[in-house]
């Protein structure tokens, strides 16, 4: 068990992003671990609606007072929505990484096959434990 929130309803990446199926879209954000590690988020760079993203490829970045980190998509697909609140309130990523601080939604092009490459909540907690977290 880790000291970080790992909701059972999500799938995870080793780069600390999460994915949630919302209707026909996949909502993507960063995990509680990533939000706490980054500390105070001051800027989030997201792709425009309509942009194609590829699984495990950078789609944007997130800047904190400590560092700039790349964001990686858990799925391939087309961006259908971005969280416009983050432009004026990037701190939502820290305050609520799984609710108000989500990053974007995509229409996944290969949902079933790419899901196999993600971690379940139990696997992600094990991954965090292997990092000593």
C-alpha positions in Angstrom: 0.0 0.0 0.0 1.3 3.5 -0.9 0.7 6.9 0.7 -0.9 8.1 -2.6 -4.5 8.0 -3.8 -4.9 5.3 -6.5 -8.6 5.1 -7.5 -9.8 1.7 -8.5 -11.8 3.0 -11.5 -8.8 4.1 -13.4 -5.9 2.6 -15.5 -2.4 3.9 -15.1 0.9 4.3 -17.0 4.5 4.0 -15.7 4.9 7.7 -16.6 2.2 8.5 -13.9 -0.8 9.3 -16.2 -4.2 7.9 -15.6 -7.0 7.0 -18.1 -10.8 6.8 -17.6 -13.4 5.8 -20.1 -16.1 8.5 -20.2 -18.8 7.6 -22.8 -17.0 7.1 -26.1 -14.0 9.2 -24.9 -11.0 8.6 -22.7 -10.3 11.2 -20.0 -6.6 11.6 -19.2 -4.8 13.2 -16.3 -1.8 12.8 -14.0 -1.8 10.7 -10.8 -1.8 11.9 -7.2 1.9 10.7 -7.1 2.8 12.9 -10.0 0.9 15.9 -8.7 2.6 15.6 -5.3 6.0 15.1 -6.8 5.7 18.1 -9.1 4.5 20.2 -6.1 3.1 23.6 -7.2 1.9 23.4 -10.8 2.1 26.8 -12.5 1.4 26.0 -16.2 0.0 23.2 -18.3 0.5 23.0 -22.1 -2.1 20.8 -23.9 -2.7 20.0 -27.5 -5.5 21.7 -29.5 -8.8 19.9 -30.1 -8.5 17.8 -33.2 -4.8 17.0 -32.8 -3.9 13.3 -33.1 -1.9 11.9 -30.2 0.0 8.6 -30.1 0.3 6.2 -27.2 3.4 6.7 -25.1 4.3 9.8 -27.0 4.5 13.3 -25.6 1.3 15.3 -26.0 2.2 18.3 -23.8 4.0 19.4 -20.7 3.3 20.5 -17.2 5.4 23.1 -15.4 5.8 23.4 -11.6 8.0 25.7 -9.5 10.4 22.7 -9.4 10.6 21.4 -13.0 9.0 21.0 -16.4 7.7 17.4 -17.1 6.5 15.9 -20.3 3.0 14.4 -20.5 2.5 11.0 -22.3 -0.7 9.7 -23.7 -2.0 6.3 -22.5 -3.9 5.9 -25.8 -3.6 6.9 -29.4 -6.5 8.9 -30.7 -7.8 12.4 -31.5 -8.2 15.1 -28.9 -11.9 15.8 -28.4 -11.8 18.1 -25.3 -9.2 19.9 -23.1 -9.7 21.2 -19.6 -9.7 24.9 -20.3 -9.9 25.7 -16.6 -6.2 24.8 -16.3 -5.2 27.8 -18.4 -6.2 30.2 -15.5 -6.1 27.6 -12.7 -3.2 25.2 -13.2 -3.2 24.5 -9.4 -6.3 22.3 -9.9 -3.9 19.6 -11.0 -2.4 19.6 -7.5 -5.7 20.1 -5.6 -7.7 17.5 -7.5 -5.7 15.4 -10.0 -8.6 13.0 -10.6 -11.5 15.4 -10.7 -11.1 19.1 -11.6 -7.5 18.7 -12.6 -8.0 16.3 -15.5 -6.0 17.3 -18.7 -7.8 16.2 -21.9 -10.2 13.7 -23.5 -9.5 11.8 -26.6 -11.4 9.5 -28.9 -9.2 6.5 -28.8 -8.4 4.8 -32.1 -7.3 1.4 -30.6 -8.9 1.2 -27.2 -9.0 -2.5 -26.6 -5.5 -3.3 -27.8 -3.8 -0.4 -26.1 -5.6 -1.0 -22.8 -3.5 -4.1 -22.4 -0.4 -2.0 -22.0 -1.8 -0.1 -19.0 -1.5 -0.9 -15.3 -4.4 -1.8 -13.1 -4.7 0.1 -9.8 -3.0 -2.9 -8.0 -0.2 -3.0 -10.5 0.3 0.7 -10.3 0.5 0.6 -6.5 3.1 -2.2 -6.9 5.0 0.0 -9.3 5.0 2.9 -6.8 6.2 0.5 -4.1 9.1 -0.7 -6.4 10.1 3.0 -6.6 10.3 3.1 -2.8 7.2 5.4 -2.7 
